[in-house]
Amino acid sequence: MRRRLRKKRIFLLLLVIVLIVLFVNSSWIAKWMYPIHYRDDIRVSATNYGVDPYLVAAVIRSETNYKTGKESSKGALGIMQIMPDTAGWIAEQAKFTNISLDDVHHRADIGIEMGTWYLRSLIRQFDNNEIAAIAAYNAGPGNVRNWLRKGVWDGEAATTSQIPFGETRHYLQRVLYYHNKYKTLYEEF
């Protein structure tokens, strides 16, 4: 009797292990674990500004995990965590009208539009170096320019360990991880 019970337990354990392996390797479960919300808004903004939509999605995932209405301890607002002064600058530069900080804070479409515009601006500022632009999204373009100018960091993904701000180092690694994950999971955006 005991032997029979033990065999059943072993069989059940093996079955559970097989199901877990199948479950984890499933594309469905991977997409469940790494969803992309607001796909239409991301697609439109990315197309309008010539930014990789997977990059926009990765920034959003890293910043707020697709939650609107968030405010960081430093005061960054909305789905893409834009600082109020930066939001004002973006609105002025991009000639966005009738947009309030409340819109940036609570409306995903506005936050995605402004954040994507800002990402494109940073990519241009850093001569199409997306890695440096991602770091600048977190640390600010002035800090990243100083690091590059002083040779503290060379702006490459392989040398993120040289970034002097731990938060920015980890942020860049997270964004690149999600970017690669999204490109692997979602063939078309």
C-alpha positions as YAML, in Angstrom:
chain: A
units: angstrom
residues:
- id: 1
  name: MET
  ca: [0.00, 0.00, 0.00]
- id: 2
  name: ARG
  ca: [2.77, 2.38, 0.98]
- id: 3
  name: ARG
  ca: [4.74, 1.56, -2.12]
- id: 4
  name: ARG
  ca: [1.71, 2.24, -4.29]
- id: 5
  name: LEU
  ca: [1.11, 5.59, -2.61]
- id: 6
  name: ARG
  ca: [4.75, 6.51, -3.10]
- id: 7
  name: LYS
  ca: [4.56, 5.66, -6.82]
- id: 8
  name: LYS
  ca: [1.46, 7.80, -7.18]
- id: 9
  name: ARG
  ca: [3.21, 10.71, -5.49]
- id: 10
  name: ILE
  ca: [6.23, 10.36, -7.73]
- id: 11
  name: PHE
  ca: [4.00, 10.15, -10.80]
- id: 12
  name: LEU
  ca: [2.05, 13.20, -9.66]
- id: 13
  name: LEU
  ca: [5.26, 15.12, -9.00]
- id: 14
  name: LEU
  ca: [6.60, 14.25, -12.46]
- id: 15
  name: LEU
  ca: [3.31, 15.27, -14.03]
- id: 16
  name: VAL
  ca: [3.40, 18.61, -12.22]
- id: 17
  name: ILE
  ca: [7.00, 19.18, -13.37]
- id: 18
  name: VAL
  ca: [6.07, 18.40, -16.99]
- id: 19
  name: LEU
  ca: [3.08, 20.75, -16.80]
- id: 20
  name: ILE
  ca: [5.23, 23.51, -15.32]
- id: 21
  name: VAL
  ca: [7.82, 23.11, -18.07]
- id: 22
  name: LEU
  ca: [5.10, 23.22, -20.73]
- id: 23
  name: PHE
  ca: [3.42, 26.15, -19.01]
- id: 24
  name: VAL
  ca: [6.61, 28.20, -18.67]
- id: 25
  name: ASN
  ca: [7.72, 27.54, -22.25]
- id: 26
  name: SER
  ca: [4.35, 28.44, -23.63]
- id: 27
  name: SER
  ca: [4.13, 31.56, -25.76]
- id: 28
  name: TRP
  ca: [0.77, 32.25, -24.20]
- id: 29
  name: ILE
  ca: [2.14, 32.31, -20.68]
- id: 30
  name: ALA
  ca: [5.11, 34.41, -21.77]
- id: 31
  name: LYS
  ca: [2.74, 36.97, -23.29]
- id: 32
  name: TRP
  ca: [0.68, 36.85, -20.11]
- id: 33
  name: MET
  ca: [3.80, 37.59, -18.08]
- id: 34
  name: TYR
  ca: [5.00, 40.30, -20.48]
- id: 35
  name: PRO
  ca: [1.91, 42.00, -21.87]
- id: 36
  name: ILE
  ca: [1.89, 45.16, -23.93]
- id: 37
  name: HIS
  ca: [-1.04, 47.38, -23.02]
- id: 38
  name: TYR
  ca: [-2.11, 50.47, -24.99]
- id: 39
  name: ARG
  ca: [-0.71, 48.92, -28.18]
- id: 40
  name: ASP
  ca: [-2.65, 51.23, -30.48]
- id: 41
  name: ASP
  ca: [-1.48, 54.35, -28.65]
- id: 42
  name: ILE
  ca: [2.11, 53.10, -28.64]
- id: 43
  name: ARG
  ca: [1.96, 52.15, -32.31]
- id: 44
  name: VAL
  ca: [0.56, 55.53, -33.37]
- id: 45
  name: SER
  ca: [3.03, 57.57, -31.31]
- id: 46
  name: ALA
  ca: [5.99, 55.41, -32.32]
- id: 47
  name: THR
  ca: [5.05, 55.72, -35.98]
- id: 48
  name: ASN
  ca: [4.50, 59.48, -35.71]
- id: 49
  name: TYR
  ca: [7.93, 60.05, -34.18]
- id: 50
  name: GLY
  ca: [9.96, 57.27, -35.78]
- id: 51
  name: VAL
  ca: [10.71, 55.46, -32.52]
- id: 52
  name: ASP
  ca: [10.83, 51.69, -32.12]
- id: 53
  name: PRO
  ca: [7.45, 50.74, -30.57]
- id: 54
  name: TYR
  ca: [9.09, 47.92, -28.61]
- id: 55
  name: LEU
  ca: [11.37, 50.53, -27.02]
- id: 56
  name: VAL
  ca: [8.39, 52.67, -26.05]
- id: 57
  name: ALA
  ca: [6.68, 49.62, -24.54]
- id: 58
  name: ALA
  ca: [9.86, 48.68, -22.67]
- id: 59
  name: VAL
  ca: [10.18, 52.17, -21.20]
- id: 60
  name: ILE
  ca: [6.54, 52.10, -20.09]
- id: 61
  name: ARG
  ca: [6.98, 48.66, -18.54]
- id: 62
  name: SER
  ca: [10.09, 49.81, -16.70]
- id: 63
  name: GLU
  ca: [8.57, 53.08, -15.55]
- id: 64
  name: THR
  ca: [5.05, 52.09, -14.41]
- id: 65
  name: ASN
  ca: [4.15, 48.64, -15.70]
- id: 66
  name: TYR
  ca: [1.38, 50.30, -17.75]
- id: 67
  name: LYS
  ca: [-0.30, 51.99, -14.80]
- id: 68
  name: THR
  ca: [-1.59, 55.51, -15.26]
- id: 69
  name: GLY
  ca: [-1.91, 58.00, -12.45]
- id: 70
  name: LYS
  ca: [1.44, 57.15, -10.89]
- id: 71
  name: GLU
  ca: [3.70, 59.77, -9.36]
- id: 72
  name: SER
  ca: [7.29, 59.01, -8.42]
- id: 73
  name: SER
  ca: [8.93, 60.16, -5.22]
- id: 74
  name: LYS
  ca: [10.76, 62.75, -7.35]
- id: 75
  name: GLY
  ca: [7.50, 64.02, -8.87]
- id: 76
  name: ALA
  ca: [7.52, 62.31, -12.28]
- id: 77
  name: LEU
  ca: [3.98, 61.82, -13.59]
- id: 78
  name: GLY
  ca: [1.94, 59.35, -15.56]
- id: 79
  name: ILE
  ca: [2.48, 56.21, -17.53]
- id: 80
  name: MET
  ca: [5.91, 57.29, -18.83]
- id: 81
  name: GLN
  ca: [6.93, 59.18, -15.66]
- id: 82
  name: ILE
  ca: [7.58, 62.62, -17.13]
- id: 83
  name: MET
  ca: [8.79, 65.37, -14.82]
- id: 84
  name: PRO
  ca: [6.45, 68.39, -14.76]
- id: 85
  name: ASP
  ca: [9.14, 70.78, -16.07]
- id: 86
  name: THR
  ca: [9.99, 68.33, -18.85]
- id: 87
  name: ALA
  ca: [6.29, 68.01, -19.72]
- id: 88
  name: GLY
  ca: [6.08, 71.80, -20.06]
- id: 89
  name: TRP
  ca: [9.19, 71.84, -22.24]
- id: 90
  name: ILE
  ca: [7.84, 69.01, -24.42]
- id: 91
  name: ALA
  ca: [4.48, 70.76, -24.83]
- id: 92
  name: GLU
  ca: [6.25, 73.96, -25.88]
- id: 93
  name: GLN
  ca: [8.74, 72.30, -28.25]
- id: 94
  name: ALA
  ca: [6.23, 69.93, -29.83]
- id: 95
  name: LYS
  ca: [3.54, 72.61, -29.90]
- id: 96
  name: PHE
  ca: [1.11, 70.46, -27.95]
- id: 97
  name: THR
  ca: [-1.79, 72.67, -26.92]
- id: 98
  name: ASN
  ca: [-4.45, 72.33, -24.26]
- id: 99
  name: ILE
  ca: [-2.55, 69.67, -22.33]
- id: 100
  name: SER
  ca: [-2.48, 69.89, -18.56]
- id: 101
  name: LEU
  ca: [-0.26, 68.09, -16.07]
- id: 102
  name: ASP
  ca: [-3.39, 66.24, -15.02]
- id: 103
  name: ASP
  ca: [-3.65, 64.90, -18.60]
- id: 104
  name: VAL
  ca: [-0.01, 63.77, -18.50]
- id: 105
  name: HIS
  ca: [-0.62, 62.18, -15.13]
- id: 106
  name: HIS
  ca: [-3.86, 60.33, -15.82]
- id: 107
  name: ARG
  ca: [-4.30, 59.85, -19.57]
- id: 108
  name: ALA
  ca: [-2.28, 57.06, -21.13]
- id: 109
  name: ASP
  ca: [-2.62, 58.43, -24.66]
- id: 110
  name: ILE
  ca: [-1.21, 61.85, -23.67]
- id: 111
  name: GLY
  ca: [1.57, 60.33, -21.55]
- id: 112
  name: ILE
  ca: [2.57, 57.96, -24.35]
- id: 113
  name: GLU
  ca: [2.51, 60.73, -26.96]
- id: 114
  name: MET
  ca: [4.65, 63.06, -24.86]
- id: 115
  name: GLY
  ca: [7.00, 60.33, -23.65]
- id: 116
  name: THR
  ca: [7.55, 59.03, -27.18]
- id: 117
  name: TRP
  ca: [8.20, 62.55, -28.48]
- id: 118
  name: TYR
  ca: [10.73, 63.01, -25.67]
- id: 119
  name: LEU
  ca: [12.41, 59.66, -26.43]
- id: 120
  name: ARG
  ca: [12.80, 60.71, -30.07]
- id: 121
  name: SER
  ca: [14.25, 64.04, -28.93]
- id: 122
  name: LEU
  ca: [16.79, 62.24, -26.73]
- id: 123
  name: ILE
  ca: [17.70, 59.79, -29.49]
- id: 124
  name: ARG
  ca: [18.43, 62.76, -31.78]
- id: 125
  name: GLN
  ca: [20.35, 64.60, -29.07]
- id: 126
  name: PHE
  ca: [22.60, 61.58, -28.67]
- id: 127
  name: ASP
  ca: [23.20, 61.08, -32.41]
- id: 128
  name: ASN
  ca: [20.85, 58.09, -32.70]
- id: 129
  name: ASN
  ca: [22.48, 56.28, -29.77]
- id: 130
  name: GLU
  ca: [19.39, 54.66, -28.25]
- id: 131
  name: ILE
  ca: [21.40, 53.30, -25.32]
- id: 132
  name: ALA
  ca: [22.55, 56.77, -24.26]
- id: 133
  name: ALA
  ca: [19.02, 58.11, -24.88]
- id: 134
  name: ILE
  ca: [17.50, 55.49, -22.58]
- id: 135
  name: ALA
  ca: [20.01, 56.38, -19.88]
- id: 136
  name: ALA
  ca: [19.18, 60.07, -20.40]
- id: 137
  name: TYR
  ca: [15.47, 59.33, -20.05]
- id: 138
  name: ASN
  ca: [16.25, 58.23, -16.50]
- id: 139
  name: ALA
  ca: [19.25, 60.31, -15.42]
- id: 140
  name: GLY
  ca: [18.66, 63.41, -17.53]
- id: 141
  name: PRO
  ca: [20.49, 64.39, -20.70]
- id: 142
  name: GLY
  ca: [22.93, 66.69, -18.87]
- id: 143
  name: ASN
  ca: [24.25, 63.89, -16.69]
- id: 144
  name: VAL
  ca: [24.64, 61.51, -19.63]
- id: 145
  name: ARG
  ca: [26.41, 64.19, -21.72]
- id: 146
  name: ASN
  ca: [28.84, 64.75, -18.85]
- id: 147
  name: TRP
  ca: [29.55, 61.03, -18.51]
- id: 148
  name: LEU
  ca: [30.21, 60.74, -22.23]
- id: 149
  name: ARG
  ca: [32.31, 63.91, -22.42]
- id: 150
  name: LYS
  ca: [34.43, 62.95, -19.39]
- id: 151
  name: GLY
  ca: [34.86, 59.35, -20.54]
- id: 152
  name: VAL
  ca: [33.07, 57.98, -17.47]
- id: 153
  name: TRP
  ca: [30.84, 55.91, -19.76]
- id: 154
  name: ASP
  ca: [31.07, 55.27, -23.50]
- id: 155
  name: GLY
  ca: [27.32, 55.02, -24.15]
- id: 156
  name: GLU
  ca: [27.35, 51.32, -24.98]
- id: 157
  name: ALA
  ca: [25.11, 48.61, -23.55]
- id: 158
  name: ALA
  ca: [28.08, 46.37, -22.86]
- id: 159
  name: THR
  ca: [29.57, 48.92, -20.46]
- id: 160
  name: THR
  ca: [26.52, 49.80, -18.35]
- id: 161
  name: SER
  ca: [28.55, 48.88, -15.27]
- id: 162
  name: GLN
  ca: [30.44, 52.16, -15.80]
- id: 163
  name: ILE
  ca: [27.32, 54.29, -15.33]
- id: 164
  name: PRO
  ca: [27.85, 56.11, -12.04]
- id: 165
  name: PHE
  ca: [24.17, 56.13, -10.99]
- id: 166
  name: GLY
  ca: [23.03, 52.70, -9.80]
- id: 167
  name: GLU
  ca: [19.41, 53.57, -10.51]
- id: 168
  name: THR
  ca: [20.24, 54.45, -14.13]
- id: 169
  name: ARG
  ca: [22.39, 51.33, -14.56]
- id: 170
  name: HIS
  ca: [19.52, 49.10, -13.43]
- id: 171
  name: TYR
  ca: [16.96, 51.12, -15.37]
- id: 172
  name: LEU
  ca: [18.90, 50.74, -18.61]
- id: 173
  name: GLN
  ca: [19.31, 47.00, -18.02]
- id: 174
  name: ARG
  ca: [15.56, 46.63, -17.36]
- id: 175
  name: VAL
  ca: [14.56, 48.58, -20.46]
- id: 176
  name: LEU
  ca: [16.91, 46.55, -22.65]
- id: 177
  name: TYR
  ca: [15.64, 43.30, -21.11]
- id: 178
  name: TYR
  ca: [12.00, 44.20, -21.77]
- id: 179
  name: HIS
  ca: [12.84, 45.50, -25.25]
- id: 180
  name: ASN
  ca: [14.45, 42.19, -26.20]
- id: 181
  name: LYS
  ca: [11.68, 40.20, -24.54]
- id: 182
  name: TYR
  ca: [8.97, 42.10, -26.45]
- id: 183
  name: LYS
  ca: [10.78, 41.76, -29.77]
- id: 184
  name: THR
  ca: [11.04, 38.01, -29.20]
- id: 185
  name: LEU
  ca: [7.43, 37.50, -28.09]
- id: 186
  name: TYR
  ca: [5.59, 39.86, -30.42]
- id: 187
  name: GLU
  ca: [6.53, 39.39, -34.06]
- id: 188
  name: GLU
  ca: [4.38, 42.29, -35.14]
- id: 189
  name: PHE
  ca: [3.55, 45.34, -33.16]
...
